[in-house]
């Protein structure tokens, strides 16, 4: 009889323990479900926070602010956390005279735009300018920068042409001459134009020797003779040719 009671007690204990374990698992499932539901609700609330203000925090001289505002209007109805800032920045970077645009969120509902403008150091061809990083950019009003040195060459040779300009500038400064233009063609022949109107043609080989020959000759010419020179062609193996103003 006692054995039966012990067996029954063991069965009831196992049943109660089984029931208790089941309730714990159910509780865990309910907790997880609540977390998911709350997370979904919170995400929905975040999506619904609108952008109320888009502010430009840069002093702009060349960039057209109306173009910025036109692009910004397309993002005014986006969510504060869900707005695609990368796409926004890419569109701003396509505006003329924008070197780099960066955008940041500012709690609770503001988006701040910072823009660095291009700074031209050279003209390149007819419609482009070159910044201090040797990067070419398009400018409708490039002719307004006629005071800048004019460079030109094939696509991808911007850095090399700029380096040549600085090298030749230092060379010609020794004889009191200033370079205002340097052009390089597809064969790497070069045309240098000086401020006094002289055009100098260089070949692609032995350019250092050609430059030394030219500088030596310019130093020997009198001021009147230099003013009478139209061009100097250094692309000759045994000398150079001078064309005089008519």
TABELRA-V286714 format. One record per run of one state. SS is the DSSP state (H for helix, E for strand, L for the rest). FROM is the first residue (numbers start at 1). TO is the last residue. If there is no record, write none. Layout:
SS/FROM/TO
SS/FROM/TO
This chain:
L/1/1
H/2/47
L/48/49
E/50/50
L/51/52
E/53/56
L/57/64
H/65/73
L/74/78
E/79/79
L/80/84
H/85/93
L/94/97
E/98/106
L/107/109
E/110/117
L/118/119
E/120/124
L/125/127
E/128/131
L/132/135
E/136/138
L/139/141
H/142/145
L/146/149
E/150/152
L/153/157
H/158/173
L/174/178
E/179/184
L/185/189
E/190/194
L/195/198
E/199/202
L/203/206
H/207/220
L/221/222
H/223/228
E/229/236
L/237/238
E/239/244
L/245/246
